[in-house]
Amino acid sequence: MTKRLLILSFAALLMAVAPSAISASEMELAAVEQEEAPVSVSVTGQTVLVAGAQGETLEVVSLTGRQLLTIKIDSPAQRVELNIPRGCYILKVGKVVRKIQVR
């Protein structure tokens, strides 16, 4: 039962972050924005390195959908210590979404 609930929660979370219907001109604009400033997110243990996302917000969400952290990215490359319990989480920076595992 718990596993089924987690799967349903994760599916609902993915649907919430999925983009809605976008026109062709908006897709072209989004492609240009991605080419100008590619955002990269890398994780090592409890440390997250976010590059190319100055002015964006890093969100850390649990698989149950609870928002744990919201951090403003102030520099072109910024390290963030998460200090959260072990487990799987979703990181979102702008339009970039990553699933991570903290060990």
LOMI-954559 format. One record per residue: y, z, x of N, C-alpha, C in turn. Coordinates in nm, 4 decimals. Layout:
BEGIN
+----------+----------+----------+----------+----------+----------+----------+----------+----------+
:      nyy :      nzz :      nxx :     cayy :     cazz :     caxx :      cyy :      czz :      cxx :
+----------+----------+----------+----------+----------+----------+----------+----------+----------+
:        Y :        Z :        X :        Y :        Z :        X :        Y :        Z :        X :
...
+----------+----------+----------+----------+----------+----------+----------+----------+----------+
This chain:
BEGIN
+----------+----------+----------+----------+----------+----------+----------+----------+----------+
:      nyy :      nzz :      nxx :     cayy :     cazz :     caxx :      cyy :      czz :      cxx :
+----------+----------+----------+----------+----------+----------+----------+----------+----------+
:  -0.1189 :   0.0000 :   0.0829 :   0.0000 :   0.0000 :   0.0000 :   0.1255 :   0.0000 :   0.0875 :
:   0.1266 :   0.0823 :   0.1926 :   0.2424 :   0.0902 :   0.2816 :   0.2641 :  -0.0427 :   0.3531 :
:   0.1560 :  -0.1048 :   0.3964 :   0.1665 :  -0.2326 :   0.4660 :   0.2252 :  -0.3386 :   0.3723 :
:   0.1799 :  -0.3408 :   0.2487 :   0.2312 :  -0.4367 :   0.1511 :   0.3795 :  -0.4133 :   0.1251 :
:   0.4202 :  -0.2861 :   0.1161 :   0.5605 :  -0.2524 :   0.0939 :   0.6466 :  -0.2976 :   0.2111 :
:   0.5986 :  -0.2782 :   0.3341 :   0.6719 :  -0.3231 :   0.4525 :   0.6862 :  -0.4747 :   0.4544 :
:   0.5798 :  -0.5452 :   0.4177 :   0.5846 :  -0.6908 :   0.4167 :   0.6859 :  -0.7392 :   0.3131 :
:   0.6838 :  -0.6796 :   0.1943 :   0.7793 :  -0.7179 :   0.0901 :   0.9223 :  -0.6857 :   0.1312 :
:   0.9424 :  -0.5712 :   0.1951 :   1.0758 :  -0.5335 :   0.2410 :   1.1258 :  -0.6304 :   0.3467 :
:   1.0387 :  -0.6677 :   0.4394 :   1.0770 :  -0.7602 :   0.5451 :   1.1101 :  -0.8972 :   0.4872 :
:   1.0303 :  -0.9426 :   0.3903 :   1.0570 :  -1.0712 :   0.3266 :   1.1911 :  -1.0683 :   0.2532 :
:   1.2206 :  -0.9584 :   0.1851 :   1.3492 :  -0.9464 :   0.1149 :   1.4646 :  -0.9473 :   0.2136 :
:   1.4470 :  -0.8810 :   0.3275 :   1.5516 :  -0.8791 :   0.4300 :   1.5756 :  -1.0185 :   0.4864 :
:   1.4676 :  -1.0923 :   0.5110 :   1.4822 :  -1.2283 :   0.5630 :   1.5526 :  -1.3176 :   0.4619 :
:   1.5247 :  -1.2990 :   0.3344 :   1.5911 :  -1.3792 :   0.2316 :   1.7395 :  -1.3454 :   0.2245 :
:   1.7744 :  -1.2191 :   0.2510 :   1.9140 :  -1.1768 :   0.2457 :   1.9942 :  -1.2369 :   0.3602 :
:   1.9294 :  -1.2579 :   0.4766 :   2.0012 :  -1.3111 :   0.5915 :   1.9916 :  -1.4628 :   0.6003 :
:   1.9081 :  -1.5250 :   0.5180 :   1.8927 :  -1.6702 :   0.5217 :   2.0205 :  -1.7366 :   0.4707 :
:   2.0605 :  -1.8456 :   0.5334 :   2.1827 :  -1.9131 :   0.4902 :   2.1640 :  -1.9773 :   0.3530 :
:   2.2703 :  -1.9806 :   0.2749 :   2.2655 :  -2.0456 :   0.1444 :   2.2866 :  -2.1950 :   0.1623 :
:   2.2985 :  -2.2687 :   0.0540 :   2.3177 :  -2.4137 :   0.0607 :   2.4477 :  -2.4446 :   0.1355 :
:   2.4387 :  -2.5318 :   0.2353 :   2.5531 :  -2.5644 :   0.3202 :   2.5766 :  -2.7146 :   0.3126 :
:   2.7029 :  -2.7540 :   0.3021 :   2.7355 :  -2.8962 :   0.2985 :   2.7205 :  -2.9559 :   0.4389 :
:   2.7181 :  -3.0900 :   0.4451 :   2.7002 :  -3.1590 :   0.5738 :   2.8150 :  -3.1295 :   0.6693 :
:   2.9390 :  -3.1228 :   0.6179 :   3.0524 :  -3.0961 :   0.7063 :   3.0459 :  -2.9547 :   0.7621 :
:   2.9987 :  -2.8596 :   0.6818 :   2.9842 :  -2.7224 :   0.7317 :   2.8760 :  -2.7143 :   0.8378 :
:   2.7671 :  -2.7921 :   0.8229 :   2.6611 :  -2.7929 :   0.9234 :   2.7124 :  -2.8516 :   1.0541 :
:   2.7940 :  -2.9585 :   1.0455 :   2.8507 :  -3.0179 :   1.1665 :   2.9422 :  -2.9181 :   1.2360 :
:   3.0228 :  -2.8466 :   1.1585 :   3.1124 :  -2.7463 :   1.2139 :   3.0321 :  -2.6347 :   1.2802 :
:   2.9245 :  -2.5913 :   1.2153 :   2.8400 :  -2.4865 :   1.2724 :   2.7760 :  -2.5343 :   1.4023 :
:   2.7355 :  -2.6611 :   1.4071 :   2.6753 :  -2.7155 :   1.5292 :   2.7773 :  -2.7176 :   1.6416 :
:   2.9019 :  -2.7531 :   1.6119 :   3.0067 :  -2.7544 :   1.7133 :   3.0333 :  -2.6136 :   1.7626 :
:   3.0379 :  -2.5156 :   1.6707 :   3.0614 :  -2.3770 :   1.7103 :   2.9497 :  -2.3271 :   1.8006 :
:   2.8249 :  -2.3633 :   1.7706 :   2.7134 :  -2.3183 :   1.8529 :   2.7185 :  -2.3805 :   1.9908 :
:   2.7630 :  -2.5067 :   1.9997 :   2.7736 :  -2.5714 :   2.1298 :   2.8822 :  -2.5069 :   2.2142 :
:   2.9920 :  -2.4648 :   2.1515 :   3.1040 :  -2.4068 :   2.2245 :   3.0680 :  -2.2709 :   2.2834 :
:   3.0040 :  -2.1866 :   2.2065 :   2.9753 :  -2.0513 :   2.2523 :   2.8335 :  -2.0108 :   2.2128 :
:   2.7332 :  -2.0502 :   2.2927 :   2.5975 :  -2.0097 :   2.2589 :   2.5803 :  -1.8584 :   2.2790 :
:   2.5293 :  -1.7946 :   2.1786 :   2.5090 :  -1.6501 :   2.1842 :   2.3668 :  -1.6249 :   2.2328 :
:   2.3523 :  -1.5378 :   2.3316 :   2.2188 :  -1.4995 :   2.3770 :   2.2028 :  -1.3491 :   2.3660 :
:   2.0840 :  -1.3097 :   2.3232 :   2.0507 :  -1.1681 :   2.3068 :   1.9214 :  -1.1438 :   2.3814 :
:   1.9237 :  -1.0504 :   2.4780 :   1.8006 :  -1.0146 :   2.5487 :   1.7847 :  -0.8635 :   2.5471 :
:   1.6587 :  -0.8206 :   2.5396 :   1.6282 :  -0.6787 :   2.5256 :   1.5347 :  -0.6354 :   2.6367 :
:   1.5685 :  -0.5224 :   2.6991 :   1.4822 :  -0.4592 :   2.7986 :   1.4773 :  -0.3111 :   2.7653 :
:   1.3633 :  -0.2659 :   2.7137 :   1.3528 :  -0.1253 :   2.6739 :   1.4500 :  -0.0939 :   2.5617 :
:   1.5434 :  -0.0017 :   2.5878 :   1.6439 :   0.0373 :   2.4890 :   1.7788 :  -0.0295 :   2.5145 :
:   1.7840 :  -0.1218 :   2.6110 :   1.9092 :  -0.1865 :   2.6473 :   1.9128 :  -0.3291 :   2.5935 :
:   2.0220 :  -0.3637 :   2.5270 :   2.0418 :  -0.4984 :   2.4746 :   2.1579 :  -0.5609 :   2.5504 :
:   2.1392 :  -0.6835 :   2.5979 :   2.2457 :  -0.7587 :   2.6625 :   2.2851 :  -0.8716 :   2.5687 :
:   2.4111 :  -0.8705 :   2.5252 :   2.4640 :  -0.9732 :   2.4350 :   2.5665 :  -1.0537 :   2.5129 :
:   2.5464 :  -1.1857 :   2.5202 :   2.6380 :  -1.2731 :   2.5929 :   2.6888 :  -1.3826 :   2.5003 :
:   2.8167 :  -1.4163 :   2.5142 :   2.8760 :  -1.5242 :   2.4370 :   2.9104 :  -1.4874 :   2.2944 :
:   2.9300 :  -1.3594 :   2.2670 :   2.9570 :  -1.3163 :   2.1289 :   3.0810 :  -1.2281 :   2.1205 :
:   3.1787 :  -1.2535 :   2.2057 :   3.2993 :  -1.1714 :   2.2058 :   3.3678 :  -1.1789 :   2.0689 :
:   3.4030 :  -1.0622 :   2.0150 :   3.4669 :  -1.0543 :   1.8847 :   3.3694 :  -1.0436 :   1.7686 :
:   3.2399 :  -1.0586 :   1.7951 :   3.1371 :  -1.0472 :   1.6904 :   3.0917 :  -0.9021 :   1.6772 :
:   3.0034 :  -0.8777 :   1.5823 :   2.9478 :  -0.7450 :   1.5600 :   2.7969 :  -0.7504 :   1.5763 :
:   2.7403 :  -0.6567 :   1.6522 :   2.5961 :  -0.6424 :   1.6667 :   2.5482 :  -0.5459 :   1.5601 :
:   2.4525 :  -0.5891 :   1.4793 :   2.3946 :  -0.5032 :   1.3769 :   2.2488 :  -0.4786 :   1.4114 :
:   2.2053 :  -0.3521 :   1.4005 :   2.0659 :  -0.3156 :   1.4211 :   2.0138 :  -0.2653 :   1.2876 :
:   1.9086 :  -0.3329 :   1.2372 :   1.8539 :  -0.3022 :   1.1055 :   1.7054 :  -0.2723 :   1.1211 :
:   1.6569 :  -0.1689 :   1.0512 :   1.5146 :  -0.1388 :   1.0529 :   1.4418 :  -0.2394 :   0.9643 :
:   1.3094 :  -0.2458 :   0.9752 :   1.2326 :  -0.3400 :   0.8942 :   1.2346 :  -0.3028 :   0.7466 :
:   1.2725 :  -0.1812 :   0.7153 :   1.2844 :  -0.1413 :   0.5750 :   1.4199 :  -0.1809 :   0.5173 :
:   1.5087 :  -0.2348 :   0.6010 :   1.6379 :  -0.2825 :   0.5538 :   1.7528 :  -0.1860 :   0.5753 :
:   1.7256 :  -0.0712 :   0.6342 :   1.8317 :   0.0273 :   0.6573 :   1.9104 :  -0.0091 :   0.7828 :
:   2.0428 :  -0.0169 :   0.7688 :   2.1284 :  -0.0486 :   0.8834 :   2.1441 :   0.0767 :   0.9684 :
:   2.1042 :   0.0657 :   1.0968 :   2.1068 :   0.1807 :   1.1862 :   2.2332 :   0.1866 :   1.2705 :
:   2.2748 :   0.0733 :   1.3241 :   2.3913 :   0.0681 :   1.4126 :   2.4752 :  -0.0550 :   1.3834 :
:   2.6036 :  -0.0423 :   1.4022 :   2.6969 :  -0.1542 :   1.4004 :   2.7890 :  -0.1357 :   1.5196 :
:   2.7873 :  -0.2320 :   1.6106 :   2.8637 :  -0.2199 :   1.7350 :   2.9484 :  -0.3450 :   1.7535 :
:   3.0767 :  -0.3272 :   1.7808 :   3.1688 :  -0.4382 :   1.8061 :   3.1496 :  -0.4863 :   1.9498 :
:   3.1325 :  -0.6169 :   1.9683 :   3.1163 :  -0.6760 :   2.1009 :   3.2552 :  -0.7139 :   2.1502 :
:   3.3018 :  -0.6457 :   2.2554 :   3.4382 :  -0.6628 :   2.3048 :   3.4503 :  -0.7573 :   2.4239 :
:   3.3424 :  -0.7790 :   2.4967 :   3.3517 :  -0.8611 :   2.6178 :   3.2554 :  -0.9799 :   2.6086 :
:   3.2713 :  -1.0803 :   2.6940 :   3.1829 :  -1.1971 :   2.6910 :   3.0359 :  -1.1622 :   2.7151 :
:   3.0098 :  -1.0610 :   2.7959 :   2.8733 :  -1.0132 :   2.8190 :   2.8774 :  -0.8609 :   2.8140 :
:   2.8050 :  -0.8040 :   2.7200 :   2.8115 :  -0.6591 :   2.7004 :   2.6719 :  -0.6002 :   2.6890 :
:   2.6511 :  -0.4880 :   2.7593 :   2.5258 :  -0.4125 :   2.7500 :   2.5436 :  -0.3011 :   2.6482 :
:   2.4404 :  -0.2814 :   2.5664 :   2.4442 :  -0.1782 :   2.4640 :   2.3160 :  -0.0969 :   2.4730 :
:   2.3297 :   0.0354 :   2.4841 :   2.2150 :   0.1265 :   2.4806 :   2.1899 :   0.1623 :   2.3347 :
:   2.0683 :   0.1371 :   2.2855 :   2.0400 :   0.1580 :   2.1441 :   2.0123 :   0.3040 :   2.1083 :
:   1.9361 :   0.3749 :   2.1881 :   1.8998 :   0.5142 :   2.1596 :   1.8425 :   0.5300 :   2.0187 :
:   1.7408 :   0.4512 :   1.9889 :   1.6722 :   0.4579 :   1.8603 :   1.5239 :   0.4814 :   1.8853 :
:   1.4498 :   0.5322 :   1.7869 :   1.3064 :   0.5579 :   1.8056 :   1.2274 :   0.4292 :   1.8306 :
:   1.1069 :   0.4448 :   1.8853 :   1.0205 :   0.3297 :   1.9075 :   0.9912 :   0.2601 :   1.7754 :
:   0.9747 :   0.1286 :   1.7822 :   0.9405 :   0.0533 :   1.6624 :   0.9989 :  -0.0864 :   1.6655 :
:   0.9868 :  -0.1570 :   1.5531 :   1.0385 :  -0.2926 :   1.5397 :   1.1703 :  -0.2898 :   1.4635 :
:   1.2639 :  -0.3729 :   1.5086 :   1.3966 :  -0.3775 :   1.4487 :   1.4445 :  -0.5218 :   1.4447 :
:   1.5496 :  -0.5452 :   1.3679 :   1.6128 :  -0.6756 :   1.3610 :   1.7541 :  -0.6619 :   1.4152 :
:   1.7892 :  -0.7492 :   1.5107 :   1.9241 :  -0.7523 :   1.5666 :   1.9943 :  -0.8758 :   1.5126 :
:   2.1186 :  -0.8601 :   1.4715 :   2.1973 :  -0.9729 :   1.4216 :   2.3329 :  -0.9713 :   1.4898 :
:   2.3679 :  -1.0846 :   1.5520 :   2.4991 :  -1.1029 :   1.6138 :   2.5506 :  -1.2366 :   1.5636 :
:   2.6524 :  -1.2329 :   1.4796 :   2.7024 :  -1.3568 :   1.4204 :   2.5921 :  -1.4214 :   1.3395 :
:   2.5546 :  -1.5450 :   1.3778 :   2.4477 :  -1.6170 :   1.3080 :   2.3127 :  -1.6055 :   1.3781 :
:   2.3079 :  -1.5340 :   1.4888 :   2.1847 :  -1.5188 :   1.5658 :   2.1116 :  -1.3939 :   1.5184 :
:   1.9843 :  -1.4115 :   1.4822 :   1.9020 :  -1.2998 :   1.4349 :   1.7761 :  -1.2952 :   1.5222 :
:   1.7427 :  -1.1771 :   1.5732 :   1.6242 :  -1.1591 :   1.6565 :   1.5448 :  -1.0379 :   1.6089 :
:   1.4133 :  -1.0495 :   1.6122 :   1.3263 :  -0.9354 :   1.5856 :   1.2864 :  -0.8796 :   1.7206 :
:   1.3024 :  -0.7492 :   1.7387 :   1.2715 :  -0.6867 :   1.8677 :   1.1755 :  -0.5709 :   1.8473 :
:   1.1130 :  -0.5293 :   1.9565 :   1.0265 :  -0.4123 :   1.9558 :   1.0758 :  -0.3180 :   2.0644 :
:   1.1077 :  -0.1954 :   2.0253 :   1.1508 :  -0.0928 :   2.1206 :   1.0292 :  -0.0099 :   2.1544 :
:   0.9987 :   0.0025 :   2.2838 :   0.8811 :   0.0795 :   2.3269 :   0.9216 :   0.2060 :   2.3925 :
+----------+----------+----------+----------+----------+----------+----------+----------+----------+
